[in-house]
């Protein structure tokens, strides 16, 4: 069984979560950051897992573009979808708004993994926005290992 994990990350949180998913899977797993390989073709994989983080209500454009370009193929694969989102109360709404109904309905596994603000990986502007909008003044990690473990069980 060949699995493809594609993701986009801004400050490393999504990559960290995708890596945890990868370590929990069996078989051949390819791990692709869409920033470095936006033209990956999911057609030769049995399972495809797609993930991204939410910023101002939107998933990264690379993730959206990948899903739109490959929707027909994704609907023939076993599919997992996940997001990283710091706003727990809005996370389900953000998930639903950022993946199409068709993909959500087809997905075997759906995950909302929490999120993190890593100030060491943020530039000045990102830090200022997080401080002002989120009221956060230092790095914080709210990644849910339980949600990742549940996702892995569902996708297996």
N, C-alpha and C positions, 0 to 999 in steps of 0.2 A: 504494500500500500504506500503510495507516494502522497505526501502532504506538502502543501505550499502555505506558508504564513507570510502574508504581505501586510505591511503596516507603514504608517507615517508617524513621525514623532517630532515634537518641537524642542523639548527639553529633556528627553530621555525616559519619561514615565511609560509611554506606550511600548517602547523598545524593551524596557525592563519587564513589563507584563507579558509581552509576546515571547520573550526568552523563557519566562516561567512556564508558559503554555508549551513551548517547544520541549523543554526538559521532561514534561509529563507525558509526551506522546511516544508511541512505538513506531518502528519502521523508519523509512527514509523521509526526512523533513528538510525542506529548503526554506530558508529564512531570508526575506527580501525587504529591505527598506526602500520604499517607492521613490525616495529622494535620489537614491543611487542607481536604481534600475526601474524606471517607470514603464518600460515596455515589456515587462514579464508577461508571458502567455500562460494562463491557467489551464489551458486545454489538456495538457498531458498529466494532470494530477487527479487523483481520486478524491482528495479532500482539499478544500481551500478555506483558509481562515483569514479574515480581513479585520484589521483593527486600526483605530485612530483615536486621537484625543479631541476633546471639545474645547474650543476657544470662542468666546462670545457667541455661543449657541450653534457653532458650525464645526463640522469635522474638517480636517485638512482637505484642500482641493484635490490633492493627489489621490486620496482615498475615494472621494466622490467620482473623480474621473475614471479611476480603475473600475469601480463598480458599474458605472454607466457603460463604459466601453466593452465590458466583458459579461454583462448581465446574462445573456443567453447561455454562455458557457457555465457561469456560476450556477445557473438553474439545473444543470446536468450533473453537477458535483455535489458531494456531501459538503455542506457549507456551515461555517461558523462565523459569527459576527460579534465584534466587541468594541466597546468604547472605554476610554478613561475620562472620567468627569468628576471634578471636585464637588459640584453641587448635587449632593445626594437627593435632595427633594425634587430636583428637576431632571435627574439622570435618565429616567425612563422616557420622559418626553423628548429629551435630546436624542436618545437612541432612536426612537420612532421617527423623529423629524429628519434624521440624517441617513437612514437606510430606507430604501423603497419598500412599500408594502409587499411587493412581489418577493424581494430578497428576504425580508423578515419572515414571511409566511413559509418560505422554503427552508430556512435555516434550521439545522439540527440542534445547534447550540447558539445561545445568545448570552452575551456577558456584559455586565457593567462592573468594572473592576475598581472603581474609586479613582483616586488620582494623587498627584503629588506636585508640590511647588518646590523645585530645587533652585534656590537662589544662586548657587555657584554656576549653574548652566544658563542662567538668564542674563540677557543684556540689560543695560540701564533702563531702557524703555519698558521692557517686559516686567522688570521688578517694580517700577513705578506704577504700572497698571495694576499689578497684583496687590500692591500695598493700598492703592486708592480704592479699587473696586472690591477686592476681597477682604480688605482689612487685615491682611497677613503681613507680618514684618520679618519673618524668618522662614527657612525651609520647613516644610511639613509634608508628611507622607501618610496618605489615607488609602493606600492600596489594600484591597481586600483579598488576602490569600484564599479565604474560603470561597469567594466568588470565582477565582481562577480555578481552584480545584473542582468546583461544581461544573464549570465550563469544560474542563478536560474530560471529566466523566461522561458528559453529554456528547462530546464530539467523538469519543472512542466508541 
